[in-house]
Amino acid sequence: MYKTEPQSTNKHRICNINSYTYTQLKDKENKEKKTNNQVDSLPQASIIQEKVEKAILDQLFESEELFETTISNVLLQLNAVFSNWMN
């Protein structure tokens, strides 16, 4: 059991002191690790998504003039790649 040193409280209760068992602390630590792992995996997915998006959008800047066919092709590719993004 985790315990704290006694404090002078002048006949009042000390607020915000929690006691935990060893298993509770380990469970809490494991939950924090799981959430950290999930958060760490998200940026890698977004980096990959950004690279794909950048590769598609680079087609717009390959030529000096912009044509409607180029724009429509890029929009179709973006729509195909990110169709499940909003779901």
C-alpha positions in Angstrom: 0.0 0.0 0.0 1.3 3.4 -0.9 1.4 5.7 2.2 2.3 9.3 2.8 3.9 10.9 5.8 1.5 12.3 8.4 1.0 16.0 8.1 -0.3 18.5 10.6 -3.9 19.1 9.8 -5.2 21.0 12.8 -8.0 18.5 13.3 -9.1 18.7 9.6 -8.9 16.1 6.9 -6.2 16.3 4.3 -7.7 16.7 0.9 -6.6 14.9 -2.3 -4.6 12.1 -0.8 -5.3 8.8 -2.6 -3.9 5.4 -1.6 -3.3 2.7 -4.2 -2.3 -0.9 -4.2 0.6 -2.1 -6.3 -1.7 -3.8 -8.8 -3.7 -0.6 -9.2 -0.6 1.4 -10.0 0.6 -1.2 -12.5 -2.8 -1.3 -14.2 -2.8 2.5 -14.4 0.7 2.4 -15.9 -0.2 -0.2 -18.5 -3.2 1.9 -19.6 -1.1 4.9 -20.0 1.4 3.0 -22.1 -1.4 1.7 -24.4 -2.7 5.2 -24.9 0.8 6.5 -25.7 1.3 3.7 -28.2 -2.0 4.6 -30.0 -1.1 8.3 -30.0 2.4 7.6 -31.4 1.0 5.5 -34.3 -1.3 8.3 -35.5 1.4 10.7 -36.7 3.0 8.1 -38.8 -0.2 7.4 -40.6 -0.8 11.1 -41.2 2.8 11.5 -42.5 2.1 8.8 -45.1 -1.1 10.4 -46.0 0.6 13.7 -46.5 3.2 12.2 -48.7 0.5 10.6 -50.9 -1.4 13.8 -51.1 1.8 15.8 -51.9 2.7 13.4 -54.7 -0.8 13.8 -56.3 -0.7 17.6 -55.9 2.7 17.9 -57.4 1.1 17.1 -60.7 -0.4 20.5 -60.7 3.0 22.2 -60.6 4.8 20.1 -63.2 3.8 22.3 -66.1 3.8 26.1 -66.3 0.2 26.2 -67.5 -2.8 24.7 -65.7 -5.3 22.8 -67.8 -8.8 21.7 -66.8 -7.9 18.1 -67.6 -5.0 18.2 -65.2 -7.1 19.7 -62.4 -9.9 17.2 -63.0 -7.4 14.3 -63.0 -5.9 15.5 -59.7 -9.3 15.9 -58.1 -10.3 12.4 -59.2 -7.1 10.9 -57.8 -7.6 12.8 -54.5 -11.2 11.6 -54.3 -10.2 8.0 -55.0 -7.4 8.0 -52.4 -9.3 9.9 -49.6 -12.9 8.6 -50.2 -12.8 6.7 -46.9 -11.2 9.6 -45.0 -14.5 11.2 -43.7 -15.9 7.8 -42.6 
